[in-house]
Amino acid sequence: MNFIIRIVVLYTILVPCVNAWAQRQNEDCEQTLNYALSEFNAGRFYSIPSILKPCLDNGFTREQRLRANILLTQIYLIQDDPVAAETSYLSLLHANPEFVADTALHPIDVVYFSKKFTAEPIFTLFAKMGGNTSPVSVIHTINPTGESDVDNNYNLRIGWQFGGGVDWNIYPELALTAELNFMNTSYKKTQIKFNRDEEVIIDRQNWIDLPISIKYSDTRGPIRPYGYIGFSFQWLLSDKAQITSTKIDDNPDGEELPPISIQSESPTLNMMDYRNKLNRSFFIGGGVRYKIGLDFVFADLRYSTGLTNLVVPPTTYASTGPMIEYGHADDYFRLNNLALSVGYVKPLYKPRKLKKARTKMVLRGINKSSK
């Protein structure tokens, strides 16, 4: 107990001291930055790098580091030292990979020089999780009775998914995306036979999902919508079903009396022998990213249209299985999916020099501002 009290007392003393020291250091470095700026305005350039060095090595905040490197870049350009200017500008992009020099805020020589560099991420990682539901598209209805009509109704059930992927950013707005997801899907089928007997099957599947898509994204502002289109392969890992049958018989004591209802429930059935393991689907989707610091959180909505009949046709009337034991036969069907996910995006920023400068963008900006 005494040890815990000592830890609490030590924490109570140290934390305010550390915070006060950090605040004092930031204030000192802010004064250093202001002093360097006054030296620059007075035309005394050569001493500024040595003035800033202690805080650049350890002390500047991210925002202060950005301002210091803008100042150093401008000084080295004035001194005709392109190598040092490149080093300073790349340090600037490490401090803020999304920095964009503006003719209204920064010297024109720095703006032109900035167009030789970029920190745009080549790859962007993301992870997500959420829920889904799987509408069934019937290809062909199978009548297990062979004599009377059947009435089939498919109902939606909730599943879930999680996974992640990577964007290969071909252009700032355009990316090729690959994903690896785990999906749990389910549907409910209710079938009425002989006008009164009812059979209910609840089917659950687990999948490995491998989508590939082309994505177009907005690249400006804190809220950035995007949309995509693609093709996916799903590998069926498991398929479990349970059948509940309700048989309605006339009352043997007289037609005037209520009919007798007899209900039976199957154990959990393994349906893998009756399913195609590989499913293909076409999908379309979109969402919105919200910027938090240099990363993003996002919400995503996707609809997938199944392209594969999940039922293996020769197994429909197999000599063993649900048809013989429970009088159940699957319709030939495709499984679609509507998924809502939330997730986190981590751009892998890479400050670097471009092979070809984008100076035309500066001229466009000047022309627009002069109109």
C-alpha positions as CSV (number, residue, x, y, z in Angstrom):
1,M,0.0,0.0,0.0
2,N,2.9,2.4,0.9
3,F,4.4,1.6,-2.5
4,I,1.2,2.6,-4.3
5,I,1.0,5.8,-2.3
6,R,4.6,6.7,-3.2
7,I,3.9,6.1,-6.9
8,V,0.8,8.3,-6.8
9,V,2.7,11.1,-5.0
10,L,5.6,10.9,-7.5
11,Y,3.2,11.0,-10.5
12,T,1.4,14.0,-9.0
13,I,4.7,15.8,-8.6
14,L,6.4,14.8,-11.9
15,V,3.6,15.3,-14.4
16,P,3.1,19.0,-13.7
17,C,6.9,19.5,-13.7
18,V,7.2,17.8,-17.1
19,N,4.3,19.8,-18.6
20,A,5.8,23.0,-17.3
21,W,9.2,22.2,-18.7
22,A,7.7,21.3,-22.1
23,Q,5.7,24.5,-22.2
24,R,8.8,26.6,-21.2
25,Q,10.8,24.9,-23.9
26,N,8.1,25.6,-26.5
27,E,8.1,29.3,-25.4
28,D,11.9,29.5,-25.6
29,C,11.8,27.9,-29.1
30,E,9.1,30.3,-30.2
31,Q,11.3,33.2,-29.1
32,T,14.2,31.6,-31.0
33,L,12.1,31.4,-34.1
34,N,11.0,35.0,-33.8
35,Y,14.6,36.1,-33.3
36,A,15.7,34.2,-36.4
37,L,12.9,35.9,-38.4
38,S,14.1,39.3,-37.2
39,E,17.6,38.4,-38.3
40,F,16.2,37.5,-41.7
41,N,14.3,40.8,-42.0
42,A,17.6,42.6,-41.1
43,G,19.4,40.7,-43.9
44,R,21.7,38.7,-41.6
45,F,21.2,35.3,-43.2
46,Y,24.4,33.4,-42.3
47,S,23.8,33.1,-38.6
48,I,20.2,31.9,-38.8
49,P,20.9,28.1,-39.3
50,S,23.0,28.0,-36.2
51,I,20.4,30.0,-34.3
52,L,17.7,27.5,-35.2
53,K,19.7,24.3,-34.9
54,P,19.2,23.6,-31.1
55,C,15.4,23.8,-31.4
56,L,15.4,21.9,-34.7
57,D,17.3,19.1,-33.1
58,N,15.1,18.9,-30.1
59,G,12.4,21.4,-29.1
60,F,10.3,22.6,-31.9
61,T,6.6,21.6,-32.2
62,R,5.4,20.3,-35.6
63,E,4.1,23.7,-36.5
64,Q,7.2,25.5,-35.4
65,R,9.4,23.0,-37.3
66,L,7.3,23.8,-40.4
67,R,7.9,27.6,-40.1
68,A,11.6,27.1,-39.4
69,N,12.1,25.0,-42.5
70,I,10.2,27.4,-44.7
71,L,12.5,30.1,-43.5
72,L,15.7,28.0,-44.0
73,T,14.5,27.0,-47.5
74,Q,14.1,30.7,-48.4
75,I,17.6,31.5,-47.0
76,Y,19.3,28.7,-48.9
77,L,17.6,29.8,-52.1
78,I,18.8,33.3,-51.6
79,Q,22.3,32.0,-50.9
80,D,22.1,29.8,-54.1
81,D,22.6,26.6,-52.1
82,P,20.0,24.2,-53.8
83,V,21.3,21.1,-51.9
84,A,20.7,22.7,-48.5
85,A,17.3,24.1,-49.7
86,E,16.2,20.6,-50.8
87,T,17.2,19.2,-47.4
88,S,15.2,21.9,-45.6
89,Y,12.2,21.5,-47.8
90,L,12.1,17.7,-47.3
91,S,12.4,18.3,-43.6
92,L,9.4,20.6,-43.9
93,L,7.4,17.8,-45.6
94,H,8.3,15.4,-42.9
95,A,6.9,17.9,-40.4
96,N,3.7,18.3,-42.5
97,P,3.4,16.0,-45.5
98,E,0.2,17.8,-46.6
99,F,1.9,21.3,-46.7
100,V,1.2,23.2,-49.9
101,A,3.0,26.5,-50.6
102,D,0.7,29.3,-51.5
103,T,1.5,32.4,-53.5
104,A,-0.7,34.4,-51.1
105,L,1.2,33.3,-48.0
106,H,4.7,32.4,-49.0
107,P,7.6,33.9,-51.1
108,I,7.3,33.2,-54.8
109,D,10.7,31.5,-55.0
110,V,9.7,29.1,-52.3
111,V,6.4,28.4,-54.1
112,Y,8.2,27.6,-57.3
113,F,10.8,25.5,-55.5
114,S,8.1,23.5,-53.7
115,K,6.7,22.2,-57.0
116,K,9.9,20.0,-57.3
117,F,8.7,18.0,-54.3
118,T,5.8,15.9,-53.1
119,A,4.9,13.8,-50.0
120,E,1.9,12.2,-51.6
121,P,1.6,8.6,-50.3
122,I,2.3,5.9,-52.8
123,F,0.5,3.4,-50.6
124,T,-2.3,3.9,-48.1
125,L,-3.3,1.3,-45.5
126,F,-6.8,0.9,-44.0
127,A,-8.6,-1.4,-41.7
128,K,-12.4,-1.7,-41.2
129,M,-15.3,-3.6,-39.6
130,G,-19.0,-3.5,-39.8
131,G,-22.3,-5.3,-40.5
132,N,-24.0,-6.7,-43.6
133,T,-27.1,-8.3,-44.9
134,S,-27.4,-10.7,-47.9
135,P,-30.4,-10.5,-50.3
136,V,-30.9,-13.8,-52.2
137,S,-31.4,-13.8,-56.0
138,V,-33.2,-16.9,-57.1
139,I,-32.1,-18.3,-60.4
140,H,-34.5,-21.3,-60.5
141,T,-37.0,-22.5,-58.0
142,I,-36.8,-26.2,-57.0
143,N,-40.1,-27.8,-56.0
144,P,-39.3,-30.7,-53.5
145,T,-42.9,-32.0,-53.5
146,G,-43.1,-32.5,-57.3
147,E,-46.9,-32.3,-57.2
148,S,-48.1,-29.1,-55.7
149,D,-46.9,-25.5,-55.9
150,V,-44.6,-24.1,-53.2
151,D,-44.4,-20.6,-51.9
152,N,-40.9,-19.4,-51.1
153,N,-40.0,-16.3,-49.2
154,Y,-36.4,-15.1,-48.4
155,N,-35.8,-12.8,-45.5
156,L,-32.8,-10.7,-44.6
157,R,-30.6,-11.5,-41.7
158,I,-27.6,-9.6,-40.2
159,G,-24.0,-10.7,-40.7
160,W,-20.7,-9.0,-40.0
161,Q,-17.3,-8.5,-41.5
162,F,-13.8,-7.2,-40.8
163,G,-10.7,-6.8,-42.8
164,G,-8.3,-4.3,-44.4
165,G,-6.5,-3.4,-47.5
166,V,-4.1,-1.1,-49.4
167,D,-4.6,1.6,-51.9
168,W,-1.9,2.0,-54.6
169,N,-2.2,5.7,-55.4
170,I,-1.7,5.9,-59.2
171,Y,-2.6,9.6,-59.1
172,P,-3.6,11.7,-56.0
173,E,-7.3,11.1,-56.8
174,L,-7.1,7.6,-58.4
175,A,-6.1,4.4,-56.7
176,L,-6.0,0.7,-57.3
177,T,-7.3,-1.0,-54.2
178,A,-6.8,-4.6,-52.9
179,E,-8.4,-6.0,-49.8
180,L,-8.5,-9.1,-47.6
181,N,-11.8,-9.5,-45.6
182,F,-13.5,-12.1,-43.4
183,M,-17.3,-12.2,-43.9
184,N,-20.1,-13.8,-42.0
185,T,-23.4,-13.9,-44.0
186,S,-26.8,-15.3,-43.4
187,Y,-30.3,-15.6,-44.9
188,K,-33.7,-17.1,-43.9
189,K,-35.9,-19.0,-46.2
190,T,-39.6,-19.8,-45.5
191,Q,-41.3,-22.4,-47.7
192,I,-45.0,-23.3,-47.7
193,K,-45.8,-26.8,-49.0
194,F,-49.2,-28.4,-49.6
195,N,-50.7,-25.0,-48.9
196,R,-50.2,-25.3,-45.1
197,D,-47.0,-27.1,-44.1
198,E,-44.1,-24.7,-43.3
199,E,-40.4,-25.2,-43.6
200,V,-37.9,-22.6,-42.3
201,I,-34.2,-22.8,-43.0
202,I,-31.6,-20.5,-41.5
203,D,-28.3,-20.7,-43.4
204,R,-25.1,-19.1,-42.2
205,Q,-21.8,-18.8,-44.2
206,N,-18.3,-17.8,-43.5
207,W,-16.2,-16.4,-46.3
208,I,-12.7,-15.1,-47.2
209,D,-13.3,-12.1,-49.5
210,L,-10.7,-10.8,-52.0
211,P,-11.9,-7.6,-53.6
212,I,-10.0,-5.5,-56.2
213,S,-11.3,-2.1,-57.2
214,I,-10.6,1.3,-58.8
215,K,-11.3,4.1,-56.4
216,Y,-11.7,7.9,-57.0
217,S,-11.3,10.2,-54.0
218,D,-11.5,13.9,-53.2
219,T,-8.2,15.0,-51.9
220,R,-9.0,18.4,-50.3
221,G,-10.7,19.5,-47.1
222,P,-11.3,17.6,-43.8
223,I,-14.3,15.7,-45.3
224,R,-13.4,13.7,-48.4
225,P,-16.0,11.6,-50.3
226,Y,-14.9,8.7,-52.5
227,G,-16.4,6.1,-54.8
228,Y,-15.2,2.8,-56.3
229,I,-16.1,-0.1,-58.5
230,G,-14.6,-3.6,-58.6
231,F,-14.7,-7.3,-58.8
232,S,-14.3,-9.8,-56.0
233,F,-13.6,-13.5,-55.3
234,Q,-15.1,-15.1,-52.2
235,W,-13.9,-18.5,-50.9
236,L,-16.5,-20.3,-48.8
237,L,-15.0,-21.5,-45.5
238,S,-18.1,-23.0,-43.9
239,D,-21.9,-23.2,-44.4
240,K,-24.1,-24.3,-41.6
241,A,-27.9,-24.6,-41.7
242,Q,-30.8,-25.5,-39.5
243,I,-34.2,-26.6,-40.7
244,T,-37.4,-26.2,-38.7
245,S,-40.5,-28.0,-40.1
246,T,-44.1,-27.5,-39.1
247,K,-46.5,-30.1,-40.4
248,I,-50.2,-29.4,-40.2
249,D,-52.5,-32.5,-40.0
250,D,-56.3,-32.8,-39.8
251,N,-57.6,-33.5,-36.3
252,P,-58.4,-37.3,-36.2
253,D,-61.3,-36.5,-33.8
254,G,-63.1,-34.5,-36.4
255,E,-62.8,-31.9,-39.1
256,E,-64.7,-29.4,-36.9
257,L,-61.7,-29.4,-34.4
258,P,-58.5,-27.3,-34.9
259,P,-55.8,-29.1,-37.0
260,I,-52.8,-30.6,-35.2
261,S,-49.4,-28.9,-35.6
262,I,-46.3,-31.0,-35.4
263,Q,-43.0,-29.3,-35.3
264,S,-39.5,-30.8,-35.7
265,E,-36.1,-29.2,-35.8
266,S,-33.0,-30.6,-37.4
267,P,-29.5,-30.5,-35.9
268,T,-27.0,-28.1,-37.4
269,L,-26.3,-29.3,-40.9
270,N,-23.0,-29.0,-42.8
271,M,-24.0,-27.7,-46.3
272,M,-20.5,-27.6,-47.7
273,D,-21.0,-30.7,-49.9
274,Y,-23.9,-28.9,-51.7
275,R,-22.2,-25.6,-52.3
276,N,-19.8,-24.1,-54.8
277,K,-16.8,-23.0,-52.8
278,L,-15.7,-20.1,-55.1
279,N,-18.1,-17.2,-55.6
280,R,-17.5,-14.2,-57.8
281,S,-19.2,-10.9,-57.5
282,F,-19.3,-7.4,-59.0
283,F,-19.5,-4.5,-56.5
284,I,-19.9,-0.8,-56.3
285,G,-19.6,1.4,-53.3
286,G,-18.5,4.7,-51.7
287,G,-18.1,6.5,-48.5
288,V,-16.6,9.5,-46.8
289,R,-13.3,10.0,-45.0
290,Y,-12.9,12.5,-42.1
291,K,-9.4,13.8,-41.5
292,I,-7.9,13.5,-38.0
293,G,-4.4,14.8,-37.9
294,L,-2.5,13.2,-40.8
295,D,-4.8,10.1,-40.8
296,F,-8.5,9.5,-41.4
297,V,-11.5,7.7,-40.1
298,F,-14.2,6.6,-42.6
299,A,-17.6,5.2,-43.2
300,D,-18.2,2.9,-46.2
301,L,-21.3,1.5,-48.0
302,R,-20.9,-1.3,-50.5
303,Y,-23.3,-3.4,-52.6
304,S,-22.1,-6.7,-54.2
305,T,-24.0,-8.6,-56.8
306,G,-23.3,-12.3,-56.7
307,L,-22.4,-13.9,-60.1
308,T,-22.2,-17.6,-59.1
309,N,-24.9,-20.2,-58.4
310,L,-24.0,-21.3,-54.9
311,V,-25.8,-24.6,-55.2
312,V,-24.1,-27.6,-56.9
313,P,-26.9,-28.8,-59.2
314,P,-26.2,-32.5,-59.1
315,T,-26.5,-32.5,-55.3
316,T,-30.1,-31.2,-55.3
317,Y,-31.7,-34.7,-55.3
318,A,-28.7,-36.6,-53.9
319,S,-29.4,-40.0,-52.3
320,T,-28.3,-38.7,-48.9
321,G,-28.7,-35.2,-47.4
322,P,-31.4,-32.7,-46.6
323,M,-33.7,-33.7,-49.4
324,I,-34.0,-37.3,-48.3
325,E,-33.8,-36.7,-44.5
326,Y,-35.9,-33.5,-44.2
327,G,-37.6,-33.0,-47.6
328,H,-35.6,-29.8,-48.2
329,A,-34.2,-28.8,-51.6
330,D,-32.3,-25.6,-52.3
331,D,-33.4,-23.3,-55.0
332,Y,-30.6,-22.4,-57.4
333,F,-29.6,-19.0,-56.1
334,R,-27.0,-16.2,-56.0
335,L,-26.1,-14.4,-52.8
336,N,-25.8,-10.6,-52.9
337,N,-24.5,-8.5,-50.1
338,L,-25.0,-5.0,-48.7
339,A,-22.3,-4.0,-46.2
340,L,-21.8,-0.9,-44.0
341,S,-18.3,-0.5,-42.5
342,V,-16.3,2.0,-40.4
343,G,-12.6,2.1,-40.3
344,Y,-9.2,3.8,-40.0
345,V,-6.9,5.0,-42.8
346,K,-3.1,5.4,-42.5
347,P,-1.5,7.1,-45.5
348,L,2.2,6.2,-45.9
349,Y,3.5,9.6,-46.7
350,K,6.8,9.7,-48.6
351,P,8.5,13.1,-49.0
352,R,10.6,13.0,-52.2
353,K,11.8,15.0,-55.1
354,L,9.9,14.7,-58.4
355,K,11.5,13.8,-61.6
356,K,9.6,16.7,-63.3
357,A,8.6,19.9,-61.4
358,R,4.9,21.1,-61.5
359,T,5.6,24.8,-62.1
360,K,2.6,25.2,-64.4
361,M,0.4,25.0,-61.4
362,V,2.1,28.1,-59.9
363,L,1.3,30.1,-63.1
364,R,-2.3,29.0,-63.0
365,G,-2.6,30.1,-59.4
366,I,-1.1,33.5,-60.2
367,N,-3.5,34.0,-63.1
368,K,-6.5,33.1,-61.0
369,S,-5.5,35.4,-58.2
370,S,-5.0,38.3,-60.6
371,K,-8.4,38.1,-62.1
